[in-house]
């Protein structure tokens, strides 16, 4: 075989090896998501040096009522990651857009039991369980997969502003909290992503980052 032919053959054989090494490196080094909502910085002494670690907020428990009329808490989400949102059923603008996008997310992960959606309604006066049941049917919400939750107005207000740190409502409806933001909450109750729920590109990023978390759970023995 001529030297030129040998060189070409060698390069052809080398390409898949280099591609494999690149993808392996990409997979091991790039599948990491940011954690949001820091609470504090703790310092610990290791030998003669001090190490500073950020402690991130964990979403607290709640007791609310789902569209089926069933009492629902964080325990119903144990072992799962979920996408949280805040809306109200009489909203005619961003809320329907956001819920249509969430329906896409549900469909993408229809057969993945570790992925759930939690939509908190912030207008409990109007959003009874019966209203929520009819509303959830418009978006094809799957029971046990996509929860539409309502309850005490003060409790939902605290959940929105304290746990997810949404700004307090102002203007014409100071007691009404809603947002276009979606929150990706991991199985340890840390917020790992924040997205514009009306932006298709942001939803694609959300879907990708859910997949990254699932990949991490499947391949990282530490489970983080």
N, C-alpha and C positions, 0 to 999 in steps of 0.2 A: 504493500500500500504506500502511495506517495505521501511525503511529509505533509503536504497541504491538505490532503484528504484526511490524514490522521488528526490534524489540528481541528478541522471542521467537525469530525466525529466526536472528538473530545469535548468541544464546546457544546455540541448537541446534548451529550450525556451530562454535562455539567449544569446546564440550565435548570432542569427539574430539581437537582440537589440544592442549588442556590435558592430557588423559589421555596423549597421546603424549609430551609433554614430561616429565610426571611419571614415566612408565615408563622413559624414556630416562635421566633423572637417577637413578632407582632402580637401573637396571641398571649404570650406570657407577660409582656410588659405593658400592653395598652388597655387591657380589660380592667380598668379601674375607674370607678365613678366618684365624683366629689360627694362629700357629706355636708349638708346645709344646717343652718340654725345652731351655731355654737352657743353653749351655755356659759362655759367658764374655761379657764386655763389652770390646770393643776401642775404643781412642781413636785417632783420626786427626786431624792438624792440617790445616786448610784456611785458608790465609792466617794471620790472627792468632787464629783461633778453633779450638777442639777440638770434634770431633764424636764422639759416643759411639754405637756400633752394637752391638747384641746379636748374637752368633754362636750359632746354634741347632744342636743336635746332629743329626748325620746317622747313620742306622742303618748299622752296619758290615756287612761281608760275612759270609756264613756258608756252610758246606758241610754239607748235611744230605741225608737220603734221603727221597724222596717215597713216596706210597702205591703207586706203580708200581715201586718199587725203584730208580728213577733218581736219580743224584746231582743235587742242585738247589742253586743259589747265587743271589746277588742278580742276577747277569747274566741269569737267566731272567725277571727282573722289569723289566729296563731298558726305559724308555719307557712304563712302566705305573705307575698308582697302585694301592695294594693295602690291604686291610683285614687287619690282623694280630690273632691271638688265641692264647691259651695254654690248653690243656685236657689232660685225660687220658681215655682211652677207658673206664676203669672208673668214672668219675664218674657218679653217678646223679641229681644234682641240677641245678646251674646249667649244666653243660656241654651236656646235650642241649637245654635251652632256648636257649642261645646259638647252637648249631649250627643249630637250626631257624630262628632269625632270620637267620643267615648264608645259609641256603638261600634265603630271601626276597630278600636282597641279590643273590645270584647270579642269580636269576630276573629281577630288575629290570634287570640289566645283562648279560643272557645274550648279547646281540649286540654288546656294546661290548668289543672286545679290549683296550682300555687299562685295564680294571678287572679286578683279580684278587683272590683271597682266599688268605691264607696262615695255616694253623692249625698251630701248633707243639705237638706232644705232649710233655709233660714227664714222662712215665713210660716211658722207652725200654726198661726191662726187660720190660714187658709189651707195649708198642706197637711190634711189629715191622712191617715193610712189609706182610706178609701180613694182619696184624690191621688195619692202617690201611686197606688196600684194601677189606676187608669193611665196615669202619666207615664209610668215605667213601661207599660205595654206599648206605648207609641214608639219606643226605642228598642223594643225586643229584648228587654232586660231578662236575663236568665236567672231563675231563682237560685240563691246561694252563690251566685257569681257576681251579680251587680246589685248592690244594696242601695236603695233610696231610703234615707233615714230622716226622721223628724223627732221632735220632742220638745222639752222645755226650752223656751226662747233664750233664757239666760245661759243655759248649759251650752247651747249651740254657739252663742255669742262668744263664750269663754273658749270653746274649742277652736273657733276660727281665729280669734285675736291672740290667745295665749299659746295654744299648741301649734298653730300653723303661722302665727305672727302676721296675719293679715291686718292692714290698718283699720282702726275703728271707723265705722261708717259716719258720714257727715251729709249735710244737704237736706233734701226733702224727706228722706226716710232714715233718720239717724239710728234707728234700732234694727235696720235691715242690712245684714252683711252678705255680700255675694262677690264673686270674683271670677275673672276669666282664667285665673291661674289653676293649673293642675299640679298636684304634688305626688311624686313617686315615693312611697314609704316602704322600706325594706322589712324583712321579717323580724328585725330587731327594733322596729318602730323608729328608725332614723329616716329623716327626709334625704333622699339621694338624688332628687331631680325636681326642678320647677319649670313649668312650661306654659306657654300661651295656648289655652285650650281651643282657640278659634283659628289657629294658624296651622295649616296642613303640614308645613315643614317641621314645625315643632312637634306635631303628633308623630311624624316619622322618627324624629329623634327620641321621643318617648318610647316608641315601639322598639327601637334599637337598644335603648338603655335597659329596658325590661329584659330583653334577650341577653344582654351582657350580665345582668344580675343572676339570671337563671343559669347561665354558663358558669359563673363563679360558684354558685351553690353546687353545681354538678361536678366541678373539677378542683375546687379548693377544699382540702381536707379540714382546714380550720373553720370553714363555714362562714367566713366573713366576706 
